């Protein structure tokens, strides 16, 4: 059975309710896709929380080595890591539980791990995979988000 992403309406609803996004693998290098996408999402009003070891701050936000180190809840985990890292990210989110774990994971365009995505969904997470969060957010636009999500 192949993994299916949520419907466009469900993606719109997700993006409408998300305020804080933890970005696993956010690079401090401006020429990297993770930096450009995160900066663009930050410009659209989302709080970006970098998750990357051994970096002090990215995009004006303190970085955290692991999701478990973030001292506040996040709404979504956006992953810019190799597909082999996805099961570990899913396990980390699930280990945090409902209180501090994110209710959703977005696995960026070009990154696919079917088994981990199915497992995350089976555990109650909303999962979007192999899609660019910024492209979808722009495509839906603020007006469309409110319309589609309601």
N, C-alpha and C positions, 0 to 999 in steps of 0.2 A: 504494500500500500504506500503510495507516494504522499509526501507531506503536502498539504494545501495551505496557503496563506489565508488569513482572514479576508473577508470581503472588503471591497473599497469602503463601504459604509462603516464596517467595524474598525478599519484602519483610521478613518476620519474621526470616529468616536474616541479611539485611543489617543490620537494626536491632540484632540480637543481637551482631554482631561489631564494629560501629562504636563507637568510643570518643571520637574527636576529629572535630568537625564545623567546617569553615570555612564561615562564612555570608557570602556575597557580597551586599552591599546591606543589611547589618544597620544599622538606624537607631538612633541614641541616644535617640530619642523613645519614651517608654513607651506612648504611645497607638497606635503603629504595629504592624501585624501581625508584622513581622520581629522586633521587640523582644519582643513577648509570646510568640511561638512559641519563640524562642531562650532566653528566660528559663525557660520551661516545660521545654524539653529539658535545660537546665542543671540544673534542679531534679530531673530524672530521672537525673542522674549523668553526662551527656555533657559533655565539654569543648567549649566554644564558642569559636571563634577568629574575631573580627570582621574582615571584609575590607571596608574603607571608607576612602577617602582623607581626609586632613585631620581625623582624630579620634584623640585620644590613647588612650582606653580606653572600652569599652562592656561592661557586665555584669561589671566587675572584670577584664577581659582586655584586654591590649594589642591595638590594632588594627593592621592591615597594609594598605597601600595596594593591593597586588596579591597574588594567590596566590603568585607567585614570591618575594615578600618573606618568607613564612613560613619560619622556619629549621628546621622539623621537618616530618615527614610528617603528613598528615591522612588520615582514613579516608573522608571524604565531603565533598563540596562541596554545600551547600544554597544555592539561588539565589533571592533576592528582588529580581529586576531585571526590567525590561520585556522582553518576548519578543525584541525586536530586539537585546538584549545577549547572548542565549544563545549564538549562534555564537562570539562573542569569548571567553566564559567557557570553552566547550568547547575552543577553540583554546589557551587559556592552560593548561588542565589537560593537554592532550595534549603541549604544548611542554615541560612539566615532566618528562615521561617517567614510567616505572614507579617509579623510585626515590623521587621527591619528589611526583609527581602523585597525586591521589586516584584510587582504583580505582572510585569511584562518584560520580554527580552526581544530586542531587534537585532537580527544578525545581518550585517551589511551586505550590500550587493556583491556578488562574486564569492560569497562564503556560504558553503552548504555542509550541513551535517544532519542528515535526515533522522538518524536514530536519536540524537540529542534533542532535536526539535520535537520529535514525537514524545519523548520522555518528559520534556518540560511541559508540553501541553497536557499530558496525562496527569501531571502533578498540579494542574490548575493555572499555569502561567499562560498569558496571551503570548503567542510567538509569531513574529514576522521574520521571514528568512529570505535571503538573496534579493533584497530590495534596499534602495537607498532612502533613508529617512528624510533627507533634505529634498530629494527629488519628489517624493510623495507629498511632503508638506507643501512645497511650492505648487505642485500640480493641483492639490486640493484647495489651496488658498484659504485665507481666514473666513471669507464669506461662505465658501463651499463647506468648510469644516462645520460651521454652525448649522447649515442647512442639512447636510448629509447626516450628521451625528444625531439630529433630533428626530 
